[in-house]
Amino acid sequence: MAVQFNPMASQTKKLPSYALPPMASLRSPKVSMVSTLPPRSKGVEDLKRPFMAPKLVHQSSHTMPPEKIEIFKSLDDWARDNILIHLKQVDKCWQPKDFLPDPSSDGFEDQVRELRERAKEIPDEYFVVLVGDMITEEALPTYQTMLNTLDGTRDETGASPTSWATWTRAWTAEENRHTDLLNKYLYLCGRVDMRQVEKTIQYLIGSGMDPGTENSPYLGFIYTTFQERATFISHGNTARLAKVHGDMNLAQLCGSIAADEKRHETAYTKILEKLFEIDPDGSVLAFADMMRKKISMPAHLMYDGSDENLFYHYSSVAQRIGVYTARDYADIVEYLVDRWKLKELIGLSPEGREAQEFVCGLAPRIRKLEERAQLRTKESPSVPFSWVSGREVKL
């Protein structure tokens, strides 16, 4: 999963919220308040100080009633026949070595020099986004953990033979190739400060994520569907820009990752198609719930040890150079509304009809807010990024 982020969420300092007041719900969620922790010190790290995760508030959990859990248990055979087919056999998958210099060959040093020469022509702003994408992919343990919190589909033993558990493990294994490939490329290219990158990865995995999915596979699979399409778009655009900068090898690398993300998106989209078929009311309520919360992107808690606004800065650069934008966010919403035929749903409850009206009108509303925000946007500042050795990059 990886990438990416929601620029509408990341630009809360610039853009107004498009969310409406929370919709009335028949659920009775369990809500816990997580204590607010003091900000990290910017001075020398105290080695005796315990690790402190970022602030999280108002976490809800286990909001799905038991009868909904039974729906997913009953769909295990369906998932085997319709979802697991979107996984590739290991022998048919590309591996990171296919795109990188071969360390066992006599020409390894020459291959590395060629890779580094191509990387010299690429601007820092591109590497900021590529590093951010890679760091997002590196938090894969967090994403597998999140999927294994979902009631009715989790891997109960760590090696469960259910179709849902099999999907989660195999999806994770396929996604792991993305982080290996990007990490090794960035290590070899010589353009980034790998120690700062590695610190950011450690902070992010230790911090976790708070996507607002409440242990519900309805919410969880809506989230992953959105994320996989966002990641497909993001990696596709890094491939496009690599071509612009003259590095066809890097373009192929990023494009191969994008193709994987598209295949995974197809699987998650099919899950929701099935849910809209058998439980349209519950599904549209869940979709509206996630969109009212806004999609908090997987790396929204990233931190490098000094920049408290690192995710905002990274996502701002991605927005400016066209890797992932507010318009992309709106396009994803519109695509899913059309793909799941939400305008055609009938027989909904009053709450379901309200949710239907909200999600069907959301994409145009986001675009209008973005247009207004762009008219008000002043000249963007430049900020230093530790990932590129403290060099300043325009937001």
Disulfide bonds with the S-S distance in Angstrom:
none
